[in-house]
Amino acid sequence: MLHVKHLVKQYPNTEHLSVDDLSFSFEAGKIVGLLGPNGAGKTTTISILCGLIKDFNGEVTLLGCNVKTKLQDLLHKISIVPQQIALYPTLSCKENLMYYGRLYNIPSKSLKIMISDYLEQFGLHDHADKQIKNYSGGMKRRANIIASLLNKPELLILDEPTAGVDVQSRSMILQFLKDFNAKGNSVIYTSHLLDEAESICDEVLIIDHGKKVIQGTPQELIAAHQTDNLETLFLKLTGNTVRD
């Protein structure tokens, strides 16, 4: 699914590297977690994977495509769910989804059926005509995910998809990710909720200061370091100092 080799990124007018000689790989068909403290380089790495940041050193191959030279070949295979809500607040949920679907040139009849099915699946059918600005945090997160699914991606990349949501929305989102993965699709996901990552990820990569710290299955890493859970291991490896 993903092969990263000697990835380096430094933003202009900054002293430190945001990503510092980072190398790792993930197999297809898995839910994998990209974990790290604030400022570890997670969002920068995801932005490079999606082609949002093009100025970097190193090699990144995603679904067999070099992201520098074959980005156009990737665009119909991947989707990203950003940490910020990427929806127009004064449009209804259905209007937002119709707009995004038309950007993919999906035929109107097929698009309406797809949107109706997803709204039902994510518990938003009765709120389809409500403006996004009047949605709760959990409803916005769920609508944000639906917008990313309209191109039927093989790989879904999510940046903090359950941040600030209620327990029910969180449960629905995590169950969706499991179901999406069970159909043979791949998921790359970041979160600060380590119990969540431990429960759904087949494999995790922890990075800090732009460098790889450790990689493996949550169970293997916990056992190897003789800790009780992934959160304890995370703190052991990255420290207890608060990151702003």
PASEBA-709720 format. One line per field, with one value per residue (C-alpha): residue number from 1; residue in three letters; x, y negated, z negated. Coordinates in steps of 0.5 Angstrom, whole numbers. Each point is the difference from the previous one (the first is absolute). Layout:
% residues N
n <- NUM, ...
res <- ALA, ...
east <- X, ...
north <- Y, ...
up <- Z, ...
This chain:
% residues 244
n <- 1, 2, 3, 4, 5, 6, 7, 8, 9, 10, 11, 12, 13, 14, 15, 16, 17, 18, 19, 20, 21, 22, 23, 24, 25, 26, 27, 28, 29, 30, 31, 32, 33, 34, 35, 36, 37, 38, 39, 40, 41, 42, 43, 44, 45, 46, 47, 48, 49, 50, 51, 52, 53, 54, 55, 56, 57, 58, 59, 60, 61, 62, 63, 64, 65, 66, 67, 68, 69, 70, 71, 72, 73, 74, 75, 76, 77, 78, 79, 80, 81, 82, 83, 84, 85, 86, 87, 88, 89, 90, 91, 92, 93, 94, 95, 96, 97, 98, 99, 100, 101, 102, 103, 104, 105, 106, 107, 108, 109, 110, 111, 112, 113, 114, 115, 116, 117, 118, 119, 120, 121, 122, 123, 124, 125, 126, 127, 128, 129, 130, 131, 132, 133, 134, 135, 136, 137, 138, 139, 140, 141, 142, 143, 144, 145, 146, 147, 148, 149, 150, 151, 152, 153, 154, 155, 156, 157, 158, 159, 160, 161, 162, 163, 164, 165, 166, 167, 168, 169, 170, 171, 172, 173, 174, 175, 176, 177, 178, 179, 180, 181, 182, 183, 184, 185, 186, 187, 188, 189, 190, 191, 192, 193, 194, 195, 196, 197, 198, 199, 200, 201, 202, 203, 204, 205, 206, 207, 208, 209, 210, 211, 212, 213, 214, 215, 216, 217, 218, 219, 220, 221, 222, 223, 224, 225, 226, 227, 228, 229, 230, 231, 232, 233, 234, 235, 236, 237, 238, 239, 240, 241, 242, 243, 244
res <- MET, LEU, HIS, VAL, LYS, HIS, LEU, VAL, LYS, GLN, TYR, PRO, ASN, THR, GLU, HIS, LEU, SER, VAL, ASP, ASP, LEU, SER, PHE, SER, PHE, GLU, ALA, GLY, LYS, ILE, VAL, GLY, LEU, LEU, GLY, PRO, ASN, GLY, ALA, GLY, LYS, THR, THR, THR, ILE, SER, ILE, LEU, CYS, GLY, LEU, ILE, LYS, ASP, PHE, ASN, GLY, GLU, VAL, THR, LEU, LEU, GLY, CYS, ASN, VAL, LYS, THR, LYS, LEU, GLN, ASP, LEU, LEU, HIS, LYS, ILE, SER, ILE, VAL, PRO, GLN, GLN, ILE, ALA, LEU, TYR, PRO, THR, LEU, SER, CYS, LYS, GLU, ASN, LEU, MET, TYR, TYR, GLY, ARG, LEU, TYR, ASN, ILE, PRO, SER, LYS, SER, LEU, LYS, ILE, MET, ILE, SER, ASP, TYR, LEU, GLU, GLN, PHE, GLY, LEU, HIS, ASP, HIS, ALA, ASP, LYS, GLN, ILE, LYS, ASN, TYR, SER, GLY, GLY, MET, LYS, ARG, ARG, ALA, ASN, ILE, ILE, ALA, SER, LEU, LEU, ASN, LYS, PRO, GLU, LEU, LEU, ILE, LEU, ASP, GLU, PRO, THR, ALA, GLY, VAL, ASP, VAL, GLN, SER, ARG, SER, MET, ILE, LEU, GLN, PHE, LEU, LYS, ASP, PHE, ASN, ALA, LYS, GLY, ASN, SER, VAL, ILE, TYR, THR, SER, HIS, LEU, LEU, ASP, GLU, ALA, GLU, SER, ILE, CYS, ASP, GLU, VAL, LEU, ILE, ILE, ASP, HIS, GLY, LYS, LYS, VAL, ILE, GLN, GLY, THR, PRO, GLN, GLU, LEU, ILE, ALA, ALA, HIS, GLN, THR, ASP, ASN, LEU, GLU, THR, LEU, PHE, LEU, LYS, LEU, THR, GLY, ASN, THR, VAL, ARG, ASP
east <- 0, 5, 8, 3, 8, 4, -5, 2, -4, 2, -5, 3, 3, 0, 6, -2, -2, -8, 2, 7, 3, -7, 0, -6, -5, -7, -3, -7, -6, 1, -2, 6, 2, 4, 1, 5, -1, -2, 6, 2, -1, -6, -4, 6, 1, -7, 0, 6, -4, -6, 4, -2, 7, 5, 6, 4, 6, 0, -5, -7, -4, -7, -4, 5, 1, 5, -3, 4, 0, -7, -4, -6, 0, -2, -5, -6, 3, 1, -4, 2, -5, 4, 0, -4, -7, 1, -8, -3, -4, -6, -1, -4, 3, -3, 2, 7, 0, -3, 5, 6, -3, -1, 8, 1, -5, -4, -7, -5, -5, 6, 2, -7, 0, 7, -2, -6, 3, 6, -5, -4, 6, 3, -6, -1, -6, -5, 5, 2, -3, 3, 5, 7, 1, -6, 3, 3, 8, -2, -5, 6, 5, -5, -2, 8, 1, -6, 3, 7, -4, -3, 6, 0, 7, 4, 4, -3, 5, -3, 3, -3, -7, -3, 2, -5, -6, -5, 1, -6, 4, 6, -2, -4, 7, 4, -5, 0, 7, 0, -5, 4, 6, -4, -2, 8, 1, 6, 0, 5, -2, 3, -3, 2, -5, 5, -5, -4, 6, 2, -7, -1, 7, 4, 6, 3, 6, 2, 4, 3, 4, -1, 3, -2, 0, -3, -5, -4, -7, -2, 0, 7, 3, -4, 3, 7, 0, -4, -5, -7, -3, 2, -1, 5, 5, -1, 2, 6, 2, -2, 1, -5, 1, -6, 1, -4
north <- 0, -5, 0, -6, -1, -5, -6, -7, -6, -7, -6, -6, -5, 6, 2, 8, 5, 2, 7, 2, 6, 4, 7, 5, 5, 2, 6, -1, 3, -3, -5, -4, -5, -6, -2, -5, -6, -7, -3, 7, -1, 4, -5, -2, 8, 1, -7, 3, 7, -4, -5, -6, -1, 1, -3, 5, 5, 7, 6, 1, 5, 1, 6, 1, -7, -5, -6, -5, 2, 4, -4, 0, 8, 0, -5, 4, 6, -4, -5, -4, -2, -6, -2, -7, 1, -1, -2, -6, -2, -4, 6, 6, 7, 2, -6, 1, 7, -1, -6, 5, 6, -5, -2, 8, 0, 5, 0, -3, 6, 4, -5, -1, 7, 0, -6, 3, 7, -4, -5, 6, 4, -6, -2, -6, 1, -4, -6, 0, -6, -4, -5, 3, -6, 3, 7, 2, 2, 7, -1, -4, 5, 5, -4, -2, 8, 1, -6, 4, 7, -3, 2, 7, 0, 6, -4, -4, -5, -3, -6, 1, 2, 1, -7, -3, 5, 3, 7, 3, -4, 3, 7, -1, -3, 6, 5, -3, 0, 8, 1, -4, 4, 7, -2, 0, -7, -3, -6, -4, -4, -5, -1, -2, 5, 6, 5, -1, 1, 6, 3, -1, 0, 6, -4, -6, -5, -5, -6, -6, -6, 3, 6, 7, 3, 7, 4, 6, 3, -3, 7, 1, -6, 0, 7, -2, -6, 3, -5, 0, -3, -4, -7, 2, 2, -6, -4, 4, -1, -8, -2, -4, -7, -4, -2, -6
up <- 0, -2, 0, -3, 1, -3, 0, -2, -1, -2, 0, 2, -5, -6, -3, -1, 5, -1, 3, -1, 5, -2, 4, -1, 4, -1, 3, 4, -3, -7, -5, -2, -5, 1, -8, -3, -5, 3, 5, 1, 8, 0, 4, 5, 1, 2, 4, 4, 1, 3, 5, -4, -2, 7, -3, -4, 1, 0, 3, -1, 4, -2, 3, 5, 3, -2, -3, 3, 8, 0, -5, 5, 1, -8, 0, 1, -4, -7, -4, -6, -6, -3, -7, 1, 3, 8, 1, 1, -6, 3, 5, -2, -1, 6, 4, -2, 2, 7, 1, -2, 4, 7, -1, 1, 6, -3, 4, -4, -1, -2, -5, -3, -2, -3, -4, -2, -2, -4, -4, -2, -2, -4, -3, 3, 5, -4, 0, 7, 1, -6, 1, -2, -5, -4, -1, -6, 0, 1, 6, 3, -1, 3, 6, 1, 1, 5, 4, 1, 2, 6, 5, -3, -2, -1, -6, -5, -4, -6, -5, -7, 3, -7, -3, -4, 1, -4, -2, 5, 6, -2, -1, 7, 3, -2, 2, 7, 0, -1, 5, 5, -1, 0, 7, 2, -1, -3, -6, -2, -7, -5, -7, -7, -3, -1, -2, 6, 4, -4, 1, 8, 3, 3, -1, -2, 1, -5, 2, -4, 2, 7, -1, 0, -8, 1, 4, 0, -2, -7, -3, 2, -3, -6, -2, 3, -5, -6, 0, -2, 6, 6, -3, -6, 6, 3, -6, -1, 7, 1, -7, -5, 2, 2, 8, 2
